[in-house]
């Protein structure tokens, strides 16, 4: 059905009406402007009121900062004053002691409208803003002298949104409370003049040798007035040319503002600065710099605040130990002589076992204030010194092993990672012997048994900074991506000495402010990181290292336990070392020593091993421990089982024959070899007598092969040796062999560089010399039973040739200075070696063993 409803027509045919535009009347304009101005005036008044009230409040709260305090002082562990944090003491001077022209020089340079404004110079701020906009950069500051004083007195160095407003409010409060003379005088007494120099009098004394400010000449006044713009940049001692240029600007401003004549300006402008401050050697610089860094961290104060805040900082430093360390670091005879002017560098830290208190430290030879400190800034490969931390201690802690456990010492590979021993191989070896002789295979085997992650986490618990790249078996031999430092190693080993409790290293006991209120106090925070059983057994084994192992040079009049470490060059044909370490402890103190070049290369390497570091350790510690009451290492815990001695039958032992020896002056090593005796489990005792000694003494008590090397040599001495066979099963020893004398004659000419095209660096050390039992160069270069040389190893992915006690043929890169990670030459050294997977130039060793590169390579 159709829809017949009519459509509704739109009857509204008129167009829509347009809104009438309201005309902008004068009345409306007036009221708009009136209310806008009123709001602006109200905001300005409110802002001014806020700034005024805020300034008054801050001024009253920090009124004590108006007083120019004496320099902060630092005290040693006995409460004796070590020194002041500022090199040059800044005694405040009164207004009448400052010449008017000197004040005018600063006013002309920093704030020419100083005597006219009320703390804030609107015209200067506007002018500076315009110049900044034109230059599209900040080229001129608008702060007045009063604002600068407010910033120095009341504000921290932290930059915040309201900092400038706060600075303005305090400046206005200062202007209301003080007159202009008081403000300029306070400003000159507080301003920094470069480095640790604060105050106008201190600056005058330091830069011109004048304590009386009235003796300053015009050019000297202008030189000082030039410095606030950039205390370091315009320092006349460090940058005389820039200082002279800036001085000319100051003199020009002084002349334009009528303070000096044009003639005075010209005369002062051309004076050449040639004053040399008297040498003033401040004691304990390295320790005080460390204290300063720690103080900034624990208080949140800036360096400037600490310098002039009148604080009293009580430290842990032992004056005798620090003086001894500085004296021995200054003795060039304690360090290997360099081939040129580049010095062999060193780092050492001594720490109290009971508390973690740092007793002494030094981060380099010829250390200067705020210099480069190798205590914390330099990280190096620790070599075999890392074995106790990452292999042996965590294995004991796991409960699966004790110090009496037998470890594998077979020549073997671990998933294509093939470390090697310098002293040969045997089916098993005891843990004490493995540590004492610093063998590689047992350390790697043990880490593989307990799991790399176990060793990795244990090292972290001991405070060692670890990277995820470090999780591989090369870690057992010190293979770290970034290395460690003497501070971390000292802290870690102190846990062995402290019954398994780790105390974080610290240098500050207490900080008091100028009113003797405690600002900071150290709280003891020891954490148990291993059992007493583990620490006791580790101490026993590491005492053997010092008594008859690789660390004999560290022996002193107190009981000592410790571990050596060496990192080798990684350069083909070069047996020199990058780093040498000794980390050890007495019952009272723990210390770590590192030696090496800052930038090792083919020219700058150490020819000596870690015995150098051990000797230095002993020399310092023998003197340092005198300030501490003698103690003994702890008795064994009740639950540590002591081995029961069993009666044994004494068989007739076969006598060792054919002993002979030779000396290599290039490596300073005596090589000994003899005819081995029959038996499946035979070790050898090696005895030695120096020409200065009356009796023989045991120097090696568990040599598993019939050839050994003596590293503990002094050139120019004659050594006599004999050997006895030792049978562990029956605990018996044979009669002595024939004796042999070796004279260690030094080289009479410079040792030539090793030919980098030589095809191999590892000479054999086998019994046959025929490539089947140790021909290390892969070409049959042995001499039967008299073969000599060093343990070699394999490169991952490269097939072994001529396996045996000696080394294997290794592909050598043509470049002798840097070694690609996939072609790193395995090191040969006295401790252990491992290629750093992230640093192809660094190979980690210790003092008596050798290791091949890890599996990990750089992509």
BELVENSUL-V478147 format. One record per residue. N is the residue number from 0. OMEGA is omega in whole degrees, -180 to 180 (* if undefined). BURIAL is b if it has 16 or more other ideal C-beta (glycine too) atoms within 10 Angstrom, else e. Layout:
n/omega/burial
N/OMEGA/BURIAL
N/OMEGA/BURIAL
This chain:
n/omega/burial
0/-177/e
1/177/e
2/-175/e
3/-180/e
4/-177/e
5/177/e
6/-178/e
7/-177/e
8/176/e
9/-176/e
10/-178/e
11/-177/e
12/-179/e
13/178/e
14/180/e
15/-179/e
16/177/e
17/177/e
18/179/e
19/176/e
20/179/e
21/-179/e
22/179/e
23/-176/e
24/178/e
25/-179/e
26/180/e
27/178/e
28/-178/e
29/-177/e
30/176/e
31/179/e
32/-178/e
33/-178/e
34/177/e
35/179/e
36/-180/e
37/179/e
38/-180/e
39/180/e
40/179/e
41/179/e
42/-180/e
43/179/e
44/179/e
45/179/e
46/179/e
47/179/e
48/179/e
49/-180/e
50/-179/b
51/-179/e
52/-180/e
53/179/b
54/179/b
55/-179/b
56/180/e
57/179/b
58/-178/b
59/-179/e
60/-175/e
61/-176/e
62/-178/e
63/179/e
64/178/b
65/-180/e
66/177/e
67/-174/b
68/175/e
69/-180/b
70/175/b
71/-175/b
72/-178/b
73/-177/b
74/178/b
75/-173/b
76/179/b
77/179/e
78/179/e
79/-177/e
80/176/e
81/-177/b
82/178/b
83/-178/b
84/177/b
85/179/b
86/-178/b
87/-179/b
88/-178/e
89/176/b
90/178/e
91/178/b
92/179/b
93/-177/e
94/-177/e
95/176/e
96/179/e
97/179/b
98/180/e
99/-178/e
100/177/b
101/176/b
102/-179/b
103/-180/b
104/179/b
105/179/b
106/-180/b
107/-175/b
108/-171/b
109/-171/b
110/-172/b
111/178/e
112/-176/e
113/-176/b
114/-176/e
115/-175/e
116/-179/b
117/179/e
118/179/b
119/-179/b
120/-178/b
121/-178/e
122/179/e
123/178/b
124/179/b
125/179/e
126/180/e
127/-180/b
128/180/e
129/-179/e
130/179/e
131/-180/e
132/-180/e
133/-178/e
134/-176/e
135/177/e
136/180/e
137/-177/e
138/-178/e
139/179/e
140/-180/e
141/-177/b
142/176/b
143/176/b
144/180/b
145/177/b
146/178/b
147/178/b
148/179/b
149/-180/b
150/-178/b
151/-175/b
152/-165/b
153/-171/b
154/173/b
155/-180/e
156/-180/e
157/-180/e
158/179/e
159/-178/e
160/-175/e
161/-175/e
162/-177/e
163/179/e
164/178/e
165/178/b
166/179/b
167/-177/b
168/179/b
169/179/b
170/179/b
171/177/b
172/179/b
173/-180/b
174/179/b
175/-174/e
176/-174/e
177/173/b
178/-174/e
179/-179/e
180/179/e
181/-179/e
182/-178/b
183/179/b
184/179/b
185/178/b
186/-178/b
187/179/b
188/-175/b
189/-172/b
190/179/b
191/179/b
192/177/b
193/178/b
194/-178/b
195/-178/b
196/-179/b
197/176/b
198/-174/b
199/-179/b
200/178/b
201/180/b
202/179/b
203/179/b
204/-174/b
205/-173/b
206/-177/b
207/179/b
208/-177/e
209/178/b
210/179/e
211/-177/e
212/179/b
213/179/e
214/-179/e
215/176/b
216/-176/e
217/-178/b
218/178/b
219/176/b
220/-179/b
221/178/b
222/179/b
223/180/b
224/180/b
225/-169/b
226/-178/b
227/179/b
228/179/e
229/-175/e
230/179/b
231/-177/e
232/-176/e
233/176/b
234/-176/b
235/179/b
236/-175/e
237/-177/e
238/-176/b
239/-179/e
240/179/e
241/178/b
242/-179/b
243/178/b
244/179/e
245/177/b
246/179/b
247/178/b
248/-180/b
249/-180/b
250/178/b
251/178/b
252/179/b
253/179/b
254/-179/b
255/-178/e
256/171/e
257/-179/e
258/177/b
259/179/b
260/178/e
261/179/e
262/178/e
263/178/b
264/-177/b
265/180/e
266/-177/e
267/-176/b
268/-172/b
269/180/e
270/179/e
271/-180/e
272/-180/b
273/-179/e
274/177/e
275/179/e
276/178/e
277/180/e
278/-180/e
279/-178/e
280/178/e
281/179/e
282/169/e
283/-177/b
284/-177/b
285/-179/b
286/-179/b
287/176/b
288/177/b
289/178/b
290/180/b
291/180/b
292/180/e
293/180/b
294/177/b
295/-177/e
296/-173/e
297/-178/e
298/-175/b
299/179/e
300/178/b
301/178/e
302/179/e
303/179/e
304/-179/b
305/-177/b
306/-170/b
307/-175/b
308/180/b
309/-178/b
310/173/b
311/-174/b
312/-178/b
313/-171/b
314/-179/b
315/-174/b
316/171/b
317/-173/b
318/-179/b
319/-179/b
320/-180/b
321/178/b
322/178/e
323/-179/b
324/-180/b
325/178/b
326/-178/e
327/175/b
328/-179/b
329/-179/e
330/-178/e
331/-179/e
332/179/e
333/-174/b
334/177/b
335/-179/b
336/-179/e
337/178/e
338/179/e
339/-176/e
340/179/e
341/-175/e
342/163/b
343/-176/b
344/-178/b
345/177/b
346/179/b
347/176/b
348/174/b
349/-172/b
350/177/b
351/-176/b
352/-173/b
353/-170/b
354/-172/b
355/-179/b
356/177/b
357/-175/b
358/179/b
359/175/b
360/175/b
361/-174/b
362/177/b
363/175/b
364/-179/b
365/-179/e
366/177/b
367/-179/e
368/-178/e
369/-180/e
370/-180/e
371/-177/e
372/179/b
373/175/b
374/-176/b
375/-171/b
376/-177/e
377/179/b
378/-175/e
379/-179/b
380/-175/b
381/-180/b
382/-175/b
383/177/b
384/-179/b
385/-177/b
386/179/b
387/-175/b
388/-169/b
389/-179/b
390/-169/b
391/-179/b
392/178/b
393/177/b
394/176/b
395/-177/b
396/-179/b
397/-178/e
398/-179/e
399/-176/e
400/169/b
401/-180/e
402/178/b
403/-180/e
404/175/e
405/-178/e
406/178/b
407/178/b
408/179/b
409/172/e
410/-172/b
411/176/e
412/179/e
413/-178/b
414/178/e
415/174/e
416/-170/b
417/176/b
418/180/b
419/177/b
420/175/b
421/-174/b
422/179/b
423/-171/b
424/175/b
425/-180/b
426/-180/e
427/176/e
428/178/b
429/180/b
430/177/b
431/179/b
432/180/b
433/179/b
434/-177/b
435/-179/b
436/178/b
437/178/b
438/-176/b
439/-175/b
440/-178/b
441/-179/b
442/180/b
443/179/b
444/-178/b
445/178/b
446/178/b
447/-179/b
448/-177/e
449/-180/b
450/-179/e
451/-178/b
452/178/e
453/178/b
454/179/b
455/-179/b
456/180/e
457/178/b
458/177/b
459/178/e
460/-180/b
461/174/b
462/179/b
463/177/b
464/-176/e
465/175/b
466/-178/e
467/179/e
468/-177/b
469/-176/b
470/173/e
471/-173/b
472/178/b
473/178/b
474/180/b
475/-178/b
476/177/b
477/-179/b
478/-178/b
479/-178/b
480/-179/b
481/179/e
482/-179/b
483/-179/b
484/-176/b
485/179/b
486/180/b
487/-178/b
488/177/b
489/-180/b
490/-178/b
491/-177/b
492/179/b
493/178/b
494/175/b
495/-177/b
496/-171/b
497/176/b
498/178/b
499/179/b
500/-179/b
501/173/b
502/178/b
503/-178/e
504/178/b
505/-177/b
506/-176/b
507/176/b
508/-170/b
509/173/e
510/176/b
511/178/b
512/-175/b
513/177/b
514/-180/e
515/174/e
516/-177/e
517/177/e
518/-179/b
519/176/b
520/-179/e
521/175/b
522/180/e
523/-174/e
524/-180/e
525/180/b
526/178/e
527/-178/e
528/175/b
529/-179/b
530/175/b
531/178/b
532/-178/b
533/-178/b
534/180/b
535/-179/b
536/178/b
537/180/b
538/178/b
539/-176/b
540/-180/b
541/170/b
542/178/b
543/179/b
544/-178/b
545/-178/b
546/-176/b
547/-179/b
548/-174/b
549/-177/b
550/-176/b
551/-177/b
552/-179/b
553/-177/b
554/177/b
555/-176/b
556/176/e
557/175/b
558/-179/b
559/170/b
560/-179/b
561/-177/b
562/176/b
563/176/b
564/179/b
565/174/b
566/-175/b
567/-169/b
568/-173/b
569/-180/b
570/-176/b
571/176/b
572/-176/b
573/-177/b
574/-178/b
575/-173/b
576/174/b
577/-174/b
578/171/b
579/-175/b
580/157/b
581/176/b
582/-177/b
583/-178/b
584/167/b
585/176/b
586/-177/b
587/-170/b
588/171/b
589/-180/b
590/176/b
591/177/b
592/171/b
593/174/b
594/178/b
595/176/b
596/177/b
597/-180/e
598/-178/e
599/174/b
600/-175/e
601/-179/b
602/-173/e
603/177/b
604/180/b
605/176/b
606/-178/b
607/-175/b
608/-176/b
609/174/b
610/176/b
611/178/b
612/179/b
613/179/b
614/179/b
615/178/b
616/-179/b
617/-179/b
618/179/b
619/-173/b
620/176/b
621/179/b
622/-175/b
623/-175/b
624/-178/b
625/179/e
626/-177/b
627/-179/b
628/-178/e
629/177/e
630/173/e
631/174/e
632/-176/b
633/173/e
634/-179/e
635/175/e
636/-174/e
637/-175/e
638/176/e
639/-178/b
640/177/e
641/-179/e
642/179/e
643/-180/e
644/-179/e
645/176/e
646/-178/e
647/175/e
648/-177/e
649/179/e
650/174/e
651/-175/e
652/178/b
653/-179/b
654/176/e
655/-180/b
656/171/e
657/179/e
658/171/b
659/-176/e
660/179/b
661/-178/e
662/177/b
663/-177/e
664/-180/e
665/179/e
666/-178/b
667/-179/b
668/172/b
669/178/b
670/180/b
671/173/b
672/-176/b
673/177/b
674/-180/e
675/179/b
676/-178/b
677/179/e
678/-177/e
679/-177/e
680/-176/e
681/172/b
682/-177/b
683/174/b
684/-179/b
685/-179/b
686/-177/b
687/173/b
688/174/b
689/180/e
690/-179/e
691/-176/e
692/-179/e
693/-176/e
694/174/e
695/174/b
696/-178/e
697/179/e
698/175/b
699/-174/b
700/-179/b
701/179/b
702/-175/b
703/-177/b
704/-176/b
705/174/b
706/-178/b
707/177/b
708/179/b
709/-178/b
710/-174/b
711/-170/b
712/171/b
713/-177/e
714/178/e
715/-179/e
716/174/e
717/-178/e
718/177/b
719/-174/b
720/161/b
721/-174/b
722/172/b
723/173/b
724/180/b
725/-178/b
726/-176/b
727/-177/e
728/-179/e
729/179/e
730/-180/e
731/-176/b
732/-180/b
733/170/b
734/-178/e
735/177/b
736/169/b
737/179/e
738/179/e
739/178/b
740/179/e
741/176/b
742/-176/e
743/-179/b
744/-179/e
745/175/e
746/178/e
747/178/e
748/-177/e
749/178/e
750/-178/e
751/176/e
752/178/e
753/177/b
754/-174/e
755/178/b
756/178/e
757/-171/e
758/-178/e
759/179/b
760/-172/b
761/177/b
762/-173/b
763/177/b
764/-173/b
765/-179/b
766/-173/b
767/-179/b
768/-178/b
769/180/b
770/-179/b
771/-178/e
772/171/b
773/177/b
774/-166/b
775/-177/b
776/175/b
777/-177/b
778/177/e
779/-178/e
780/177/b
781/-179/b
782/179/e
783/-178/e
784/-178/b
785/179/e
786/179/b
787/-179/b
788/-174/b
789/-179/b
790/177/b
791/-179/b
792/-177/b
793/169/b
794/178/b
795/178/b
796/179/e
797/-177/b
798/-179/e
799/174/e
800/180/e
801/-177/b
802/178/b
803/-178/b
804/-177/b
805/-175/b
806/-180/b
807/176/b
808/-176/b
809/174/b
810/-174/e
811/175/b
812/-179/b
813/-177/e
814/-179/e
815/-176/b
816/177/e
817/-175/e
818/178/b
819/-176/e
820/-178/b
821/-179/b
822/-178/b
823/178/b
824/-179/b
825/-176/b
826/172/b
827/-176/b
828/-173/b
829/177/b
830/-176/b
831/179/b
832/177/b
833/177/b
834/175/b
835/-174/b
836/-180/b
837/179/b
838/-172/b
839/-180/b
840/-175/b
841/175/b
842/-170/b
843/175/b
844/175/b
845/-177/b
846/179/b
847/178/b
848/-172/b
849/180/b
850/178/b
851/-178/b
852/177/b
853/-179/b
854/-175/b
855/176/b
856/179/b
857/-179/e
858/*/e
